[in-house]
Amino acid sequence: MRYSRALPVAVAFSSLFFALALPSVSHAQDTQTPPPPTDTPPPAPERARKPFRIGPEIGVFLPTSGETRDTFGSSWFNYGIGLGNIQTPNGRGRISFDLNFFSSSRGGNRVFMAPIGVGYRLGLHRDQNPNEPQTKGFLPYVGASANIVFADMKSDTLNIRSGIRTTGGISVLLGSNFGEKAYAQIRYLAIGKVSGFDLSGTSLTAGLRF
């Protein structure tokens, strides 16, 4: 009889305990910190560094003046050393340092010329991605430059002594890059006279990078 009376009391206390405990458990579950989102994008990969390149730049310079050709030769050697990747002009243009070397000799007469200045080149191709300039394929451009020209001439027959002389010059050019490792260019330089000789002419130049 004792057990039969105690059983309803135990059941009542158990029901009351679970009724009070369940809201606390539910509240604890609701206040748990939500897990971090799983759709966070991975960090962007670092760009690989481009190797440093170096290579020759060679060509020929053709003076327009007949007197200059007769005295120093009809074709002069154009040479230089290119450092770094060949820069690709884009649709906004690119300003760069401009330096060239020309030399020739004929019949005991010799000449050395170095136009130094600032050049501007404008790409004629269209970049596939404005944020990533195109660096492959055929990349034509046009450009111009303004230069100070240093010249050294010597001619025993004309009584011209060796010595550095300066004059001014400008140029227009047309060329193309072939990726970042090669280019070819034709350029006309209009140069003032030095010791009575007109040094203007056309240069054909090509460059490589290794």
Secondary structure in CASP SS format (residue, H / E / C, confidence):
PFRMAT SS
TARGET T0000
AUTHOR 0000-0000-0000
METHOD secondary structure of the structure
MODEL  1
M C 1.00
R H 1.00
Y H 1.00
S H 1.00
R H 1.00
A H 1.00
L H 1.00
P H 1.00
V H 1.00
A H 1.00
V H 1.00
A H 1.00
F H 1.00
S H 1.00
S H 1.00
L H 1.00
F H 1.00
F H 1.00
A H 1.00
L H 1.00
A H 1.00
L H 1.00
P H 1.00
S H 1.00
V H 1.00
S H 1.00
H H 1.00
A H 1.00
Q H 1.00
D H 1.00
T C 1.00
Q C 1.00
T C 1.00
P C 1.00
P C 1.00
P C 1.00
P C 1.00
T C 1.00
D C 1.00
T C 1.00
P C 1.00
P C 1.00
P C 1.00
A C 1.00
P C 1.00
E C 1.00
R C 1.00
A C 1.00
R C 1.00
K C 1.00
P C 1.00
F C 1.00
R C 1.00
I E 1.00
G E 1.00
P E 1.00
E E 1.00
I E 1.00
G E 1.00
V E 1.00
F E 1.00
L E 1.00
P E 1.00
T C 1.00
S C 1.00
G H 1.00
E H 1.00
T H 1.00
R H 1.00
D H 1.00
T H 1.00
F H 1.00
G C 1.00
S C 1.00
S C 1.00
W E 1.00
F E 1.00
N E 1.00
Y E 1.00
G E 1.00
I E 1.00
G E 1.00
L E 1.00
G C 1.00
N C 1.00
I C 1.00
Q C 1.00
T C 1.00
P C 1.00
N C 1.00
G C 1.00
R C 1.00
G C 1.00
R E 1.00
I E 1.00
S E 1.00
F E 1.00
D E 1.00
L E 1.00
N C 1.00
F E 1.00
F E 1.00
S E 1.00
S E 1.00
S E 1.00
R E 1.00
G C 1.00
G C 1.00
N E 1.00
R E 1.00
V E 1.00
F E 1.00
M E 1.00
A E 1.00
P E 1.00
I E 1.00
G E 1.00
V E 1.00
G E 1.00
Y E 1.00
R E 1.00
L E 1.00
G E 1.00
L C 1.00
H C 1.00
R C 1.00
D C 1.00
Q C 1.00
N E 1.00
P C 1.00
N C 1.00
E E 1.00
P C 1.00
Q C 1.00
T C 1.00
K C 1.00
G C 1.00
F E 1.00
L E 1.00
P E 1.00
Y E 1.00
V E 1.00
G E 1.00
A E 1.00
S E 1.00
A E 1.00
N E 1.00
I E 1.00
V E 1.00
F E 1.00
A E 1.00
D E 1.00
M E 1.00
K E 1.00
S E 1.00
D C 1.00
T C 1.00
L C 1.00
N C 1.00
I E 1.00
R C 1.00
S C 1.00
G C 1.00
I E 1.00
R E 1.00
T E 1.00
T E 1.00
G E 1.00
G E 1.00
I E 1.00
S E 1.00
V E 1.00
L E 1.00
L E 1.00
G E 1.00
S E 1.00
N E 1.00
F E 1.00
G C 1.00
E C 1.00
K C 1.00
A E 1.00
Y E 1.00
A E 1.00
Q E 1.00
I E 1.00
R E 1.00
Y E 1.00
L E 1.00
A E 1.00
I E 1.00
G C 1.00
K E 1.00
V E 1.00
S C 1.00
G C 1.00
F E 1.00
D E 1.00
L C 1.00
S C 1.00
G E 1.00
T E 1.00
S E 1.00
L E 1.00
T E 1.00
A E 1.00
G E 1.00
L E 1.00
R C 1.00
F C 1.00
END
